[in-house]
Amino acid sequence: MLILLAFIIVFHITSAALLFISTIDNAWWVGDNFSTDVWRMCATNTSICMAITDEFNEYQSIQAVQAAMILSTILCCVAFLVFILQLFRLKQGERFVLTSIIQLLSCLCVMIAASIYTDRHEELHQSRGYGMEVSKGQYGYSFVLAWIAFAFTLISGVMYLVLRKRK
């Protein structure tokens, strides 16, 4: 039982780490001489970064992705705290339903963020506000990590739903 508990905790912390990295790191869309995320665009050859502001096309879509990723990260951390509290408060044989619900909400938020970015990436990267050609890029590792975090939060949410407290 202790090994299972350790696995669940490590899995949840891994999910949170993936969410933090994909939200913060500057690699949602990358090219030969640039990298962009939901916060800024950086030219790799000059190391100059500029924030993505309302001058950019589809800025509302970027704000939706930002909000959903932040909310997903917060919910994942809250779910971990609720899980720790429920370890001490639940009676034997009860399920971790509240933790599961919060984790599944985190899963939903990261799915919404990654889906919006997937759907809107062409319009997002056509903006003249970038100052350079960014439409000829590809998805970066932060974007991939966001989708992996979706899978991890979904799996852990289902694990919490099935899991019962034992001695």
Helices and strands as residue ranges (DSSP letters): H 2-24, E 29-30, E 34-36, E 40-43, E 48-51, H 59-89, H 97-124, G 128-130, E 138-139, H 141-162
